[in-house]
Each structure stands twice: as structure tokens, then as C-alpha cells.
Amino acid sequence: MNDESIESKAGRSIWMRGLLMILMAVTYQLVSALLLCVAVIQFVLALVSDGPNSRLMAFGRSLGRYQGQVANFVSFAVDEPPFPFADWPSID
């Protein structure tokens, strides 16, 4: 009976991870679109002001790191789900 409870917990855990993977894959696509918008805005600002915006650079860097965390989770490289289940990636 003990083995069955362990197997059922593992089965529920993999289904929960599958659900989280689907949600994270959708999030990855949304973040990709947001990153494209940031890149276009950054390009326009660089044309107008002769240089990139430092706050947009930091935001773009953190978005890229977040995408990496999502990709690692979805590909089973890590077990911990990324934001909003963990902290937002730091800029450092």
C-alpha cells in the first residue's frame, strides 16, 4: 500500500509539471513578443537619442534571463518552475 501511494504522488506530480510546462510555454511566447517590442522601442530610441536606454537594456536583459529559466524548466533541465513560482531573475 505504501508503494501505491508513492506511485500516485509521482503520477500527480508529473501531471502537475505537465500543466506548468504548458503554462510556461505560453508565457515564453508572450515574453518573446514583449522582448520584440522592447527591441523595436530600443532601436527607435537609439536612433533618436544617439544611444540605447539603460533601463530598457536592463529590462531586456532580465527578460532574456527569464526566457532562459522558462526554457530550462520546460526542457526538464531544472525542477524548479520560474517566476511567478520563484523570484524574478536579477539583472546582475
KARAHU-V625677 format. One record per run of one state. SS is the DSSP state (H for helix, E for strand, L for the rest). FROM is the first residue (numbers start at 1). TO is the last residue. If there is no record, write none. Layout:
# KARAHU-V625677
ss=SS from=FROM to=TO
ss=SS from=FROM to=TO
This chain:
# KARAHU-V625677
ss=L from=1 to=1
ss=H from=2 to=49
ss=L from=50 to=53
ss=H from=54 to=74
ss=L from=75 to=92
